[in-house]
Amino acid sequence: MPRDNLDSPVRIGSVTLPGRVVAAPMAGVSDLPFRELARELGAAMVCTEMVSAEALVRRSGRTRALMRYAEGERPVSMQLFGGRPAVMAEAARVLCDHGVDLIDINMGCPVRKVVKSGAGAALMREPTQAAAVVAAVVAAADRPVTVKMRAGWDATSMNAVAVARACEQAGAAAVCVHARTRGDGFGPQRRYDVVAAVKAALTIPVIGNGGIDSPAAAMHVLAECACDAVMVGRAALGNPWIFAAIRAALRGAAPPVVTLGARRQALLRHLARAVEVHGEQLAVRRMRKHLAWYLHGLRDGHRVKEALQRLDSAAEVAAAVARYFDRLATVEATSGCAAVEVGE
Ligand SMILES: Cc1cc2nc3c(=O)[nH]c(=O)nc-3n(C[C@H](O)[C@H](O)[C@H](O)COP(=O)(O)O)c2cc1C
C-alpha cells in the first residue's frame, strides 16, 4: 500500500467514507451524543447501538429513541439484530424510510438472550440462515447493507471466511470482522489472521476490529490484514481523540495534542448534548460511565470520579468538572507537571 494513500476514502457500495477509521457500535454507549463527538473528532463513520428488528417492527418507543440520529453524523449506519429474515426485511424498510445511509446486521453479539433468539453471534453457527437474513435485508433496502461478525462461534469453529463469503454472495456491501470468537468474549485474544483470511477471500471491503487501542495497533492491523478500514471500540471510551490520532499516523503525522482545555470542553459538551437528547435524569445516569472514562489517567481522577457518581443534577456535574479542571490547570501551571497520564 502506498504510504500517502493510507488515510484515503473507502467506498462501501454507494457510500464513500472519508477515511479508514470508524467507530464501533456499542450498546449503552454509542448514543447520539457519543457518535456526534466521535464523528466530529475524526471517525469516518459511526454506528448506532444495536436495534432489535422485532422491537422495531412492533414500533417500541424505546427502540424509536435508539434510532435518533443527527444530520452531522452522515453517513448514518444503523445496526439491526434479529434472526428472522422477514422481520429483518421489514425493519430494514423502516430504517430506509427513516433516512439512514447504511444498514448493518449484527452477527457478533454474544449476549445469551440475543443468541437464544437466533440473532447476533448465533448466526455464525448458521451460515445459511445468516445468508438468508442478509439477502432479505438487501432485497428490502435500496442502500448498502453491511455485516458485523465475529471470527467464529468458538475456537473450534472459526468460520468467518465461510460466513463472510455467504454474506458477500447474498449482497452485503462490506463486512466487519471482530477478531474474536463468541467464546473469546471481549478478552485479550486478537485473531487478526482470521481478518486477513476474510479480506483475502472477499472482493467487498473488509473492516478489521478488536483490540485496536492505539495508532500503532491500527497500523499493524491495516498492514497485517490488508483490510480496508479499522473499527475502534473500547479505546474510544473517554478518548474520542483516538480517531484523529490514528488518522494522523496514517498520514505519517504526529498525533494531535489533547490539551486539558480540549478534554474539559469535550466532556462538558458531551454532558450538555446528553441532557438535550436524553433529558437530565437519564443523561446524568448515562454520563457517569463516560465521566469515569474521560477522567481515567488524570491526576486525582479516581477521587473526582467517585464524587461525580453521587451527583444527580447536570449543573452540579458540570460545576464539579469545571472546578476539577481549573484545579488541574493550576497544578500544571505551577508545578510544570502534566496532569494527564499520571497513572492511578
Ligand atoms: C459496551 C459494549 C457494547 C457493545 N455493543 C455492541 C453492539 O450493539 N453491536 C455490535 O455489533 N457490537 C457491540 N459491541 C462490540 C464492539 O462493537 C466491538 O466489536 C468490540 O468491543 C471489539 O472492539 P474493541 O476491542 O475495539 O473494543 C459492544 C462492545 C462493548 C464493549
The ligand as an SDF file (V2000), in Angstrom:
LIG
                    3D

 31 33  0  0  0  0  0  0  0  0999 V2000
  -20.2860   -1.9580   25.9700 C   0  0  0  0  0  0  0  0  0  0  0  0
  -20.2080   -2.6050   24.6140 C   0  0  0  0  0  0  0  0  0  0  0  0
  -21.3390   -2.6620   23.8330 C   0  0  0  0  0  0  0  0  0  0  0  0
  -21.2860   -3.2520   22.5680 C   0  0  0  0  0  0  0  0  0  0  0  0
  -22.4030   -3.2360   21.7860 N   0  0  0  0  0  0  0  0  0  0  0  0
  -22.3270   -3.6890   20.5100 C   0  0  0  0  0  0  0  0  0  0  0  0
  -23.4460   -3.5700   19.6260 C   0  0  0  0  0  0  0  0  0  0  0  0
  -24.5010   -3.0160   19.9680 O   0  0  0  0  0  0  0  0  0  0  0  0
  -23.2880   -4.0780   18.3700 N   0  0  0  0  0  0  0  0  0  0  0  0
  -22.1230   -4.6690   17.9480 C   0  0  0  0  0  0  0  0  0  0  0  0
  -22.0230   -5.1090   16.8070 O   0  0  0  0  0  0  0  0  0  0  0  0
  -21.0610   -4.7630   18.7650 N   0  0  0  0  0  0  0  0  0  0  0  0
  -21.1400   -4.2900   20.0140 C   0  0  0  0  0  0  0  0  0  0  0  0
  -20.0300   -4.3370   20.8130 N   0  0  0  0  0  0  0  0  0  0  0  0
  -18.7690   -4.8590   20.2710 C   0  0  0  0  0  0  0  0  0  0  0  0
  -17.9390   -3.7280   19.6830 C   0  0  0  0  0  0  0  0  0  0  0  0
  -18.5870   -3.1310   18.5890 O   0  0  0  0  0  0  0  0  0  0  0  0
  -16.5640   -4.2380   19.2290 C   0  0  0  0  0  0  0  0  0  0  0  0
  -16.7610   -5.2140   18.2450 O   0  0  0  0  0  0  0  0  0  0  0  0
  -15.7710   -4.8470   20.3770 C   0  0  0  0  0  0  0  0  0  0  0  0
  -15.8090   -4.0390   21.5320 O   0  0  0  0  0  0  0  0  0  0  0  0
  -14.3420   -5.1080   19.9630 C   0  0  0  0  0  0  0  0  0  0  0  0
  -13.6850   -3.9110   19.6550 O   0  0  0  0  0  0  0  0  0  0  0  0
  -12.6600   -3.2210   20.7050 P   0  0  0  0  0  0  0  0  0  0  0  0
  -11.6870   -4.3040   21.1240 O   0  0  0  0  0  0  0  0  0  0  0  0
  -12.0370   -2.1030   19.9170 O   0  0  0  0  0  0  0  0  0  0  0  0
  -13.4760   -2.7520   21.8660 O   0  0  0  0  0  0  0  0  0  0  0  0
  -20.0710   -3.7990   22.0930 C   0  0  0  0  0  0  0  0  0  0  0  0
  -18.9260   -3.7340   22.9030 C   0  0  0  0  0  0  0  0  0  0  0  0
  -18.9840   -3.1470   24.1300 C   0  0  0  0  0  0  0  0  0  0  0  0
  -17.7380   -3.0730   24.9640 C   0  0  0  0  0  0  0  0  0  0  0  0
  1  2  1  0
  2  3  1  0
  2 30  2  0
  3  4  2  0
  4  5  1  0
  4 28  1  0
  5  6  2  0
  6  7  1  0
  6 13  1  0
  7  8  2  0
  7  9  1  0
  9 10  1  0
 10 11  2  0
 10 12  1  0
 12 13  2  0
 13 14  1  0
 14 15  1  0
 14 28  1  0
 15 16  1  0
 16 17  1  0
 16 18  1  0
 18 19  1  0
 18 20  1  0
 20 21  1  0
 20 22  1  0
 22 23  1  0
 23 24  1  0
 24 25  2  0
 24 26  1  0
 24 27  1  0
 28 29  2  0
 29 30  1  0
 30 31  1  0
M  END
$$$$
